[in-house]
Amino acid sequence: MLQTLIRPLMLAAFLALVSAPADARRELRFDAYAVPASGTIALAVAEGDDPGAVFAEIDAANAGALRRAVAAAAFQGKPNTQLDLPGIGRYDRVLLVGIGSGPVTPRVLEDVGGAVGQMAARSPAERIELLWAGTEPDAAAHLAFGADLGQYRFDTYRMPPTDMPVTGQGDLVIRTPAGAAAAERYRAQWQPVAEAVRFARDLVTEPGNVLYPEAFVERTRAAFRGVPGVSIEVLDVPAMQELGMGGILSVGQGSARPPRLLLVRYDGGTRGEPPLAFVGKGITFDTGGVSLKPNDGMWRMKTDMGGAAAVTGAVLALAARRAPVNAVAVAALAENMPSGMAARPGDVVRTAAGRTFEITSTDAEGRMVLVDALWYVQRQYRPRVVIDVATLTGAVVTALGDDYAGLFSRDDALAAQLTAAGEASGEAVWRLPLHPSYARDIQSPIADVRHSGGRGAGAGIGAHFIGTWVDEGVSWAHLDIAGMAWFEDSIQPTVPPGATAFGVRLLDRFVRDVHE
């Protein structure tokens, strides 16, 4: 009898937990430019003798209190600096964000907004106002975009605090002379990207017991529901078996959660024009399989589907903002678990392309799921560009840390375009070589190739292996984002600690700059 009572209670508690809002956030609003008489405000401050017209106006209205506080704190408005001042003049709080003395680019504006967004997420103030005297609608839109990214937080599994004030709720107002034009620009072009980043961050943050291949598919269906020009295809295990997708099936066979291949197609461009293909590694949890990872840090392996989240989020951004392109996101989804059914080192796997590879470590599973996904999208859609995104190797983290994703490509023009998009979006990439010697490193005595090899150049060898499944003549790039998917600390104003959704903004910027 007791069990019959407990089970419904446990189920109700679980449903209440998973149905909680993923985050509390402020409503972003736009209003006419004016200096508020009181409250919590934020503004950008230039470096040098002239900190800006907004600064001067606020300082004059408060009998020089702002300038005295800045002098006392030796704040100079240098880039990436902030000064948080409580109780200045008639204001509860004033946040100053340094922008330096260089050009005020969209990146600079987004970082200002991000800094304000992060402050707003921690503040109990009901209303926070970011002042910008410039008249350009795009400038204010970029401020709002940064603020939306910066205020991200994930509270699904937290109990509401009872002994502390509620934070991060209310309004975040951009006060600008651009007014309605800025609001329209933001809502049409940048809010969809911010929402796509939020979607991808939520996916990466979810624990592995909640987000598994089938759950990823359902979350994606929900996110795209009602978005025009979108079609979704899902391959289950029987469909993949019929196609001979031994790579993804071998990774998923050790788990009770079956793998899935998810394709989201968006047709917003010229009818019949080949799409851009974005292919993502989607290991919803990675134990390493039989080649078991050490316990230290394994909890973070829920993020091993960051590539799949990024490419799906990127196409969500394109579709929601009605980008004039055709694009397809492919998420190769599996859970890598050890069991009596799991693949073993030394096994030989036949892929859908007919080529075989010898497994050297079941912990190099990302490339195993990607090769079948790459084969399928090339056969089905004949894409004009293929970019795969994966948390692939620890070697790239050793090489580049958490400052850059690794970029590998046989196409110099594509590599240059992605590098430029990375600079513009704030998601930087660094090109690494695809040396011909990597082919020798993956020679196998019993299969077409080994799926890894050698002690050096692990990131390059992984990229080379993946690239052998890309048809000659196809413009292809591989992004290894292993160091960029999760930040323990806040490294960038627009990226709070936790899941970054690295790749969503990069791919959106690449499409804007090159294909629109």
C-alpha positions in Angstrom: 0.0 0.0 0.0 2.8 2.4 0.9 4.5 1.8 -2.5 1.2 2.7 -4.3 1.1 6.0 -2.4 4.8 6.8 -2.8 5.1 6.2 -6.6 2.4 8.8 -7.6 3.9 11.3 -5.2 7.4 10.7 -6.7 6.0 11.0 -10.2 4.2 14.3 -9.3 7.3 15.7 -7.8 9.4 14.7 -10.8 6.8 16.3 -13.2 6.8 19.5 -11.2 10.6 19.5 -11.3 10.9 19.0 -15.1 8.1 21.4 -15.9 9.7 24.3 -14.0 10.9 27.2 -16.1 14.4 26.7 -17.4 15.4 30.2 -16.4 14.1 33.4 -14.9 14.9 36.3 -17.2 14.0 39.9 -17.7 11.8 41.3 -20.4 13.8 43.3 -22.9 12.2 46.5 -23.8 13.1 49.7 -25.7 12.2 53.2 -24.7 13.0 56.8 -25.8 16.3 58.1 -24.6 16.1 60.0 -21.3 18.1 60.0 -18.1 16.1 58.5 -15.4 15.6 60.4 -12.2 16.5 57.4 -10.0 16.7 53.6 -10.0 19.4 51.3 -11.4 21.1 52.4 -14.6 24.0 51.2 -16.8 26.1 53.0 -19.4 29.1 52.6 -21.6 32.2 54.7 -20.8 34.9 55.6 -23.3 38.6 55.7 -22.4 40.3 59.0 -22.2 39.3 62.6 -21.3 35.8 62.4 -22.8 33.9 59.4 -21.2 30.8 60.2 -23.3 27.7 62.4 -23.4 25.6 60.1 -21.3 28.3 60.0 -18.5 28.5 63.8 -18.6 24.7 64.2 -18.4 24.4 61.9 -15.4 27.3 63.5 -13.7 25.9 67.0 -14.1 22.5 65.9 -12.7 24.2 64.5 -9.6 26.5 67.4 -8.8 29.7 65.6 -10.0 29.2 62.5 -7.8 29.8 60.1 -10.7 33.1 61.7 -11.8 34.3 61.7 -8.2 33.5 58.0 -7.7 35.3 57.2 -11.0 38.4 59.1 -9.9 38.4 57.5 -6.5 38.2 54.0 -8.1 40.8 54.9 -10.8 38.4 53.6 -13.4 39.5 54.6 -16.9 37.0 53.0 -19.2 39.4 50.5 -20.7 38.0 47.6 -22.7 36.5 44.7 -20.7 36.5 46.6 -17.4 33.5 47.5 -15.2 32.8 49.7 -12.2 29.7 48.8 -10.2 28.7 51.8 -8.0 26.0 51.5 -5.4 24.3 54.6 -4.0 25.6 57.2 -6.4 23.8 60.5 -6.1 20.1 59.7 -6.5 20.6 56.3 -8.0 20.4 53.0 -6.3 23.1 51.6 -8.5 25.2 52.7 -11.5 27.1 50.2 -13.7 29.9 51.6 -15.9 31.2 49.4 -18.7 34.5 50.4 -20.4 34.6 50.3 -24.2 38.1 51.7 -24.7 39.1 54.3 -27.3 38.8 52.3 -30.5 35.9 51.9 -32.9 32.5 51.0 -31.3 31.8 47.8 -33.3 28.9 45.4 -32.9 31.1 43.1 -30.9 31.9 46.0 -28.4 28.2 46.8 -28.1 27.3 43.2 -27.5 29.9 43.0 -24.8 28.5 46.1 -23.1 25.0 44.5 -23.3 26.4 41.2 -22.0 28.0 42.9 -19.0 24.7 44.6 -18.2 22.8 41.4 -18.7 25.0 39.5 -16.3 24.5 42.2 -13.7 20.8 42.2 -14.4 20.6 38.5 -13.8 22.0 38.9 -10.3 20.1 42.1 -9.4 16.9 42.3 -7.4 16.0 45.6 -9.0 12.6 45.5 -10.8 13.8 47.7 -13.6 17.3 48.2 -15.0 17.9 50.9 -17.7 20.8 50.8 -20.2 21.4 54.3 -21.7 22.7 54.7 -25.2 22.7 58.2 -26.9 23.5 56.9 -30.4 20.8 57.2 -33.0 21.7 54.0 -35.0 19.0 51.3 -34.7 21.6 48.6 -35.3 23.7 49.8 -32.3 20.9 49.6 -29.8 19.8 46.2 -31.3 23.3 44.8 -30.7 23.2 46.1 -27.1 19.9 44.3 -26.6 21.3 41.1 -28.2 24.3 41.1 -25.8 22.1 41.8 -22.8 19.8 38.8 -23.7 22.8 36.5 -24.1 24.4 37.8 -20.9 21.4 37.4 -18.6 21.1 33.6 -19.4 20.7 31.3 -16.4 19.3 27.8 -16.0 17.2 27.3 -12.9 15.1 24.3 -13.7 16.4 22.1 -10.9 16.8 24.8 -8.2 14.4 25.4 -5.3 13.3 29.0 -5.2 15.2 30.9 -2.5 13.2 31.7 0.6 15.7 33.8 2.5 17.0 36.0 -0.3 15.4 38.5 -2.6 14.3 37.3 -6.1 16.8 38.3 -8.7 16.9 38.5 -12.5 13.2 39.4 -13.0 11.5 42.5 -14.1 12.4 44.8 -17.1 15.7 45.5 -18.8 15.1 48.7 -20.8 17.3 50.0 -23.6 16.9 53.7 -23.7 17.9 55.0 -27.1 16.9 57.8 -29.6 16.5 55.0 -32.2 13.3 54.0 -30.4 10.9 51.8 -32.3 13.4 51.2 -35.2 15.8 49.6 -32.8 13.1 47.4 -31.3 12.1 46.2 -34.8 15.6 45.6 -35.8 16.3 43.5 -32.7 13.1 41.5 -32.9 13.5 40.7 -36.6 17.2 39.9 -36.7 18.8 39.3 -33.3 16.1 38.1 -30.9 15.8 34.9 -32.9 19.5 34.2 -32.6 19.4 34.9 -28.8 16.5 32.4 -28.5 18.4 29.8 -30.5 21.4 30.3 -28.3 19.2 29.8 -25.2 17.7 26.7 -26.8 21.2 25.2 -27.4 22.4 26.2 -23.9 19.4 24.5 -22.3 20.1 21.3 -24.2 23.8 21.2 -23.2 23.0 22.0 -19.6 20.3 19.3 -19.1 21.6 16.2 -17.3 22.0 12.9 -19.1 19.1 11.3 -17.3 16.8 13.9 -18.8 18.3 14.5 -22.2 19.0 11.4 -24.3 18.7 10.9 -28.0 14.9 10.5 -28.1 14.4 13.5 -25.7 16.7 15.6 -27.9 14.5 14.9 -30.9 11.3 15.9 -29.0 12.9 19.1 -27.7 13.8 19.9 -31.2 10.3 19.2 -32.5 8.9 21.5 -29.9 11.4 24.3 -30.7 10.6 24.3 -34.4 6.8 23.9 -34.0 5.1 26.5 -36.1 8.3 27.8 -37.7 7.6 28.1 -41.5 9.8 26.4 -44.1 11.0 23.6 -41.8 10.7 19.8 -42.2 12.1 17.2 -39.8 13.3 13.7 -40.5 14.3 11.2 -37.8 16.0 7.8 -38.5 15.4 5.2 -35.8 17.5 2.0 -35.2 15.7 -0.1 -37.9 16.1 2.7 -40.5 19.8 3.0 -39.7 20.3 -0.7 -39.8 18.7 -0.9 -43.2 21.1 1.8 -44.4 24.1 0.0 -42.8 25.0 2.9 -40.4 27.4 0.8 -38.4 29.2 3.8 -37.0 26.4 5.4 -35.1 24.8 2.0 -34.2 28.1 0.7 -32.7 28.3 3.7 -30.4 24.7 3.4 -29.3 24.5 -0.3 -28.9 25.8 -0.3 -25.3 23.0 1.9 -24.1 19.4 1.2 -23.2 18.7 4.6 -24.9 18.6 3.9 -28.6 20.5 6.3 -31.0 18.7 8.6 -33.5 19.8 10.5 -36.6 17.9 13.8 -36.7 17.7 16.1 -39.7 16.1 19.5 -39.7 15.7 21.1 -43.1 15.0 24.8 -43.6 14.0 26.0 -47.0 14.2 29.8 -47.1 16.3 30.3 -50.2 15.9 29.6 -53.9 13.9 26.5 -54.6 16.1 23.6 -55.6 19.4 25.3 -54.6 21.6 22.9 -52.6 21.5 23.6 -48.9 24.3 24.4 -46.4 24.8 21.4 -44.2 25.7 21.7 -40.6 26.5 18.3 -38.9 26.8 17.9 -35.2 28.2 15.3 -32.8 25.4 14.5 -30.4 26.7 12.2 -27.7 24.1 12.9 -25.0 26.4 11.3 -22.4 29.9 9.9 -22.8 31.3 7.4 -20.4 33.9 6.4 -22.8 32.2 3.1 -23.3 34.3 0.0 -22.6 37.3 2.4 -22.8 36.0 4.0 -19.6 36.9 7.5 -18.8 38.3 8.4 -15.4 35.7 9.6 -12.8 37.3 13.1 -12.5 35.2 15.4 -14.6 33.0 12.7 -16.2 29.9 14.7 -15.1 30.8 17.2 -17.7 30.3 14.6 -20.4 26.6 15.6 -20.6 28.0 18.4 -22.8 29.3 16.0 -25.4 26.3 16.8 -27.6 27.3 20.4 -27.8 27.9 20.1 -31.6 24.5 18.8 -32.2 22.9 21.5 -30.1 24.9 24.1 -31.9 24.0 23.1 -35.4 20.3 22.6 -34.5 20.3 26.0 -32.8 21.9 27.6 -35.8 19.2 26.4 -38.2 16.6 27.4 -35.6 18.1 31.0 -35.8 18.1 31.0 -39.6 14.5 29.8 -39.8 13.2 32.1 -37.1 14.7 35.2 -38.7 13.6 34.1 -42.2 17.1 34.0 -43.6 17.1 33.7 -47.4 19.0 30.4 -47.6 18.4 26.7 -47.6 20.1 24.8 -44.7 20.0 21.5 -43.0 21.1 20.6 -39.5 22.1 17.0 -38.8 22.3 15.7 -35.2 24.0 12.3 -34.8 22.6 11.3 -31.4 23.8 8.4 -29.3 24.6 7.6 -25.7 28.1 6.0 -25.2 27.7 3.5 -22.3 29.5 0.3 -21.2 27.5 -2.9 -21.2 27.6 -6.5 -22.4 26.3 -5.2 -25.7 28.9 -2.4 -26.1 31.4 -2.1 -28.9 35.0 -3.1 -28.0 38.4 -1.8 -29.0 39.6 -3.9 -31.9 36.1 -4.3 -33.4 35.8 -3.6 -37.1 32.8 -1.5 -38.1 31.2 -1.2 -41.6 29.7 2.2 -42.3 26.9 3.2 -44.5 29.5 4.3 -47.1 30.7 0.7 -47.3 34.1 1.7 -45.8 35.3 -0.1 -42.7 37.2 1.2 -39.7 39.0 -0.5 -36.8 38.1 0.8 -33.3 41.2 1.6 -31.2 39.3 3.2 -28.3 35.5 3.3 -27.8 36.2 6.8 -26.2 36.8 8.2 -29.7 33.1 7.8 -30.5 32.3 11.2 -31.9 33.9 10.5 -35.2 32.1 7.2 -35.4 28.7 8.8 -35.3 29.7 11.7 -37.6 30.8 9.6 -40.6 27.4 8.0 -41.1 25.7 11.4 -40.6 28.0 12.9 -43.2 27.4 10.2 -45.7 23.7 10.5 -45.3 23.4 14.2 -45.7 25.6 14.2 -48.8 23.5 11.5 -50.4 20.2 13.0 -49.5 20.8 16.7 -50.1 24.0 17.2 -52.2 24.9 20.2 -50.0 27.2 22.9 -51.4 28.9 23.4 -48.1 29.4 20.9 -45.2 30.5 22.0 -41.7 30.7 19.5 -38.9 30.8 20.7 -35.3 32.0 18.4 -32.5 33.4 18.3 -29.0 35.9 15.8 -30.5 39.3 15.8 -28.8 41.1 16.7 -25.6 44.1 17.4 -27.9 42.5 20.6 -29.2 42.1 21.9 -25.7 45.8 21.3 -25.0 46.6 23.2 -28.2 44.1 26.1 -28.0 42.7 26.1 -24.5 39.3 27.9 -24.1 40.2 30.8 -26.4 39.6 29.2 -29.8 37.8 26.3 -31.4 40.0 24.3 -33.7 39.3 24.8 -37.4 40.3 22.2 -40.1 39.5 22.5 -43.8 40.8 21.6 -47.2 39.1 24.8 -48.6 41.1 28.0 -47.9 38.3 30.3 -48.8 35.9 28.5 -46.4 38.5 28.6 -43.7 38.9 32.3 -44.2 35.2 32.9 -44.1 34.7 31.0 -40.9 37.7 32.8 -39.3 36.1 36.1 -40.2 32.7 35.0 -38.9 34.3 33.9 -35.6 35.9 37.3 -35.1 32.6 39.1 -35.9 30.5 36.9 -33.7 32.8 36.5 -30.7 33.2 32.8 -31.3 36.8 32.6 -32.4 38.4 29.8 -34.4 42.0 29.0 -35.1 43.0 27.0 -38.2 45.1 23.9 -37.6 46.7 21.7 -40.3 45.4 18.6 -42.1 48.8 17.1 -42.8 49.1 14.3 -45.4 51.0 12.2 -42.9 47.8 11.7 -40.9 46.7 9.2 -43.5 49.6 7.0 -42.5 48.7 7.3 -38.9 45.3 5.7 -39.3 46.4 2.8 -41.5 44.9 -0.5 -40.3 46.1 -4.1 -41.0 42.6 -5.5 -41.2 40.2 -2.6 -42.1 40.2 0.3 -44.5 41.4 2.6 -41.7 41.8 2.8 -37.9 39.7 5.4 -36.4 42.6 7.0 -34.4 46.3 6.6 -34.3 49.6 7.9 -33.0 50.3 9.9 -29.9 50.6 13.3 -31.5 48.3 15.6 -33.5 45.1 14.0 -32.0 42.9 16.8 -33.1 44.3 16.7 -36.7 44.1 12.9 -37.0 40.5 13.0 -35.8 39.7 15.7 -38.4 41.4 13.8 -41.1 39.5 10.6 -40.3 36.2 12.5 -40.5 37.3 14.2 -43.8 37.8 10.9 -45.5 34.0 10.5 -45.5 33.5 13.8 -47.2 33.3 13.6 -51.0 36.1 15.2 -53.0 35.2 18.6 -54.3 32.8 19.3 -51.4 33.6 22.5 -49.5 34.1 21.1 -46.0 35.2 22.3 -42.6 35.5 20.6 -39.2 35.2 22.6 -36.0 36.5 20.9 -32.8 34.8 22.8 -30.0 35.9 20.6 -27.1 37.4 23.5 -25.2 34.5 25.9 -25.9 31.3 24.0 -25.0 31.3 24.7 -21.3 33.0 27.5 -19.2 33.4 27.1 -15.5 33.9 30.9 -15.2 32.5 33.8 -17.1 35.2 34.5 -19.8 33.1 36.7 -22.0 30.3 39.2 -21.1 27.9 37.4 -23.4 28.7 34.0 -22.0 27.8 33.4 -18.4 29.3 30.3 -16.7 28.0 27.0 -17.9 26.9 26.0 -21.4 28.1 28.4 -24.2 26.2 27.1 -27.2 29.4 27.8 -29.1 28.7 27.6 -32.8 25.2 29.0 -33.0 26.4 32.6 -33.4 29.4 31.6 -35.5 27.3 29.7 -38.1 24.6 32.4 -38.1 27.3 35.1 -38.8 28.9 32.9 -41.5 25.5 32.6 -43.3 24.9 36.4 -42.9 28.2 37.4 -44.3 28.7 34.8 -47.1 25.3 33.4 -48.2 22.8 36.2 -47.8 
